[in-house]
Amino acid sequence: MEDILRSIYQERASHPNTAGVVVVEKRPKAIAATDTFDVILLIIVKENNEPVFVKHYSYEDKKAAMHIVTEKQINDWLLIGNNKKIFDWLYNGKIVFDRNERIANLKHELREFPFFGRKIKMGIEFAKLIRRYSDGKVLFDNFNYLDAYNHVVHSLHHLARLAVIENGFHPEITVWHQVKQIEPEIYKLYEELICSEESIEKRLELLFLASEFLIHKRTKVGSQHLLEVMESKEHWSFNELMTHPELAPYSVDLGILVEYLIEKKILDVVKVETKGQGIFHRYYKTTEKLS
C-alpha cells in the first residue's frame, strides 16, 4: 500500500513548503477516524492559498484521501477542538517525512499538553458550555422541552470536555469513555439524562439543578484565561475583548460568557458618559486581582 502511494507524497515532500507527511491507515474499530477511507495522507505545509485542500484517489480495490493542511489551520483545530479527527491522525499516524522534526515536536507537545494551551481550551469550552446551558434554560422556561433537551446534551458534552482538559488530557472522539474514568459524576448525569424513564420535563428540571452546581464549581478554571487577559488593562470595551488575538477563538460565545461573569460578580460593568444624556458607554473590568 505504502509503495503505491509513495509517489504521491514524495512529490509533496520534495517541496520546501512541506513541513511533514503523516500516513494514517484505517483501523477496524476506528473507521470514523478516516471517514471510511483506507488511507489518509496528511500533508502539512507552511503556507498555502487554501488552508485545507483535499483530493481523493482510488488504487486496487481501495480508496485514499490526501489532505493538504497549513500549519496555522492545524494549530487552530488543535486549539478550538472542532476537528477531532486531527488528534487521531497525529496520535496514530505514521510520520513518513518530517522537516526539522516539526511533526515530531507537534506530537510531543500534544502528549505534554502545556498548561497555557489547556487554559485557552478550558476557556473556550467553558464559554460554549455557558452558551448551551443558558439557551437550553430559556427554551425550558418557555416549555420547548425537545429543543431544550438538545442544548442540554451539548452543554453536558462541553462540561465533559472541560473536565477532561482540566485533568491534563486532550478530549478524544470517545470523550464519554474518558469522562467515565476521570469524572464519573458528569458521566452519571449524562446517563440519567439519556436513559432515565422520567418525563423529559422532569429529567431536564433535575439536570439544570445538578448542572448549575457543576458549572459553578468550574467557573474559576473556566474563566481564568479571560481574566488573565483582562488584567493587562484597567477596563475594556467589548469590541476590544472581541478583537484581542487570544480571545478570538471564543467567537460568538464571548458575549454570553462576559454576561455570566457579571452575574457571578467576577466582572464589573464600568459606565462612561457619552454626549447623549442618560446614555453611557459600557466597559468591563475584573473585580479582583488573580495573583
Secondary structure, 3 states (H helix, E strand, C coil): CHHHHHHHHHHHHCCCCEEEEEEEECCCCCHHHHCCCCEEEEEEECCCCCCEEEEEEEECCEEEEEEEEEHHHHHHHHHHCCCCHHHHHHHHCEEEEEHHHHHHHHHHHHHHCCHHHHHHHHHHHHHHHHHHHHHHHHHHHCCCHHHHHHHHHHHHHHHHHHHHHHCCCCCCCCHHHHHHHHCHHHHHHHHHHHHCCCCHHHHHHHHHHHHHHHHHHCHHHHHHHHHHHHCCCCCEEHHHHHHCCCCHHHHHHHHHHHHHHHHCCCEEEEEEECCCCCCEEEEEEECCCCC
